C-alpha cells in the first residue's frame, strides 16, 4: 500500500474552525475518500502548520486522480479556502506529495 503525506497552513485564528469542519466532514466527502482507496487518514498540527498522512489502497496516482476529478473535492476546497492555505500540484491537482526520507518498521 502506498503512503501519501502533505502539508498546509491554517490562517491565523482558524484552527478551531478547521477542526470543527473536519469533525463534521460531509458524508459525500467520506464516501469519495473511500472510493479513492484512501484509508488510515490522519491530520496533525503544530501552530499554524498542518501535516496529513494517508494510505492508498489503489495507489497514490489513483487516489489523486479520483480526488482531482471530483466536484465534491472542488466544493470542499472552496469551502476551506477562507481558513486554509494549501499548495496544489499543477499536474495532479492534489497537495504535493512530501518526499519520504526515513521509515522505521
N, C-alpha and C positions, 0 to 999 in steps of 0.2 A: 504494500500500500504506500503510495507516495504521500509525502508531507508537504504542507504549504504554510508559510509564515509571512505575515505582513505587519506593517506599522502605519500609524496615522497619528494625527494630533487633534486633540479636543480644543475648541476655542475656550478662552478664559471663562471660568464660571459655569461651564456647561456639563461638567462630569455627572452631576446628579440627574440632569435631563437625559444624558446619554444612557445611563443605567436604567432609568425609567422606561425609555423607549425599548431597550432590549429586554427588560422584564415583561414587556407587553408585545413581544415580537408577533406580528400577524401570522395567522395560520398559513396563508398562501406563501409567505417567505419561508416558513419552516418546511413546507412541502417542496418548495423549489430546491432548498439546500439538500434535502433527501434525494430528490430527482437527480441532482448534480453529483450524487455519491459522496457528499460531504458528511463526515462524522467526527466525533471527538473534537468538537469546535469549542475553543476557549479563548477568551479575551482578557488580558491583564492591563493594568495601567500603573503608571508612576507619574505623579504630577499631571501634566497635560499630554503625556505620551501614552499611546496605546500599542500593545503588541498582541496580535492574533495568531492563532495556530489551529490548523485543522488537518485531518487526514482525508485522502481522496480515494475512495474505493475503486473508482474507474479511471484514476489518473488525474494529474493536475490539469492537463490540456482539456480533458472532457469537462471537468468542473468549471474551468474558466470559460469555456465556450458556452456551456449551459447558462451560466450567470450572465455573460455578456449579451446573449441573445434574448434575454428575458425582460419584458415590460415590468415585471414585478420588481426586479432589481433596479431598473431605471426609476421607478416610483419611490423605492426605498432610498436610493441615493439622493433624490431631490428632497425627500423628507428630512434627511440627515444633513443636508448642505448648510443649514443655518448654525449647526453646532460642531461640525467636523471638517477638518482639512485633510483630504486624502488624495494622494497622487495616484493616477491611474496609468497603467501601461498602455501606450497608444495602439499596440498590436492586439493584445488580449482583452483590453477593457477592464481588466482586474487590477487589484493592487499589485505593484511589482513584487515578485517573489524574492524574499530575502535569501541570500546565499548561505547555505548551511556550512559552518566551519568546524563543528565538533558534534559528536554524538557518543553517548555512553549508554550501552545497552546492558 
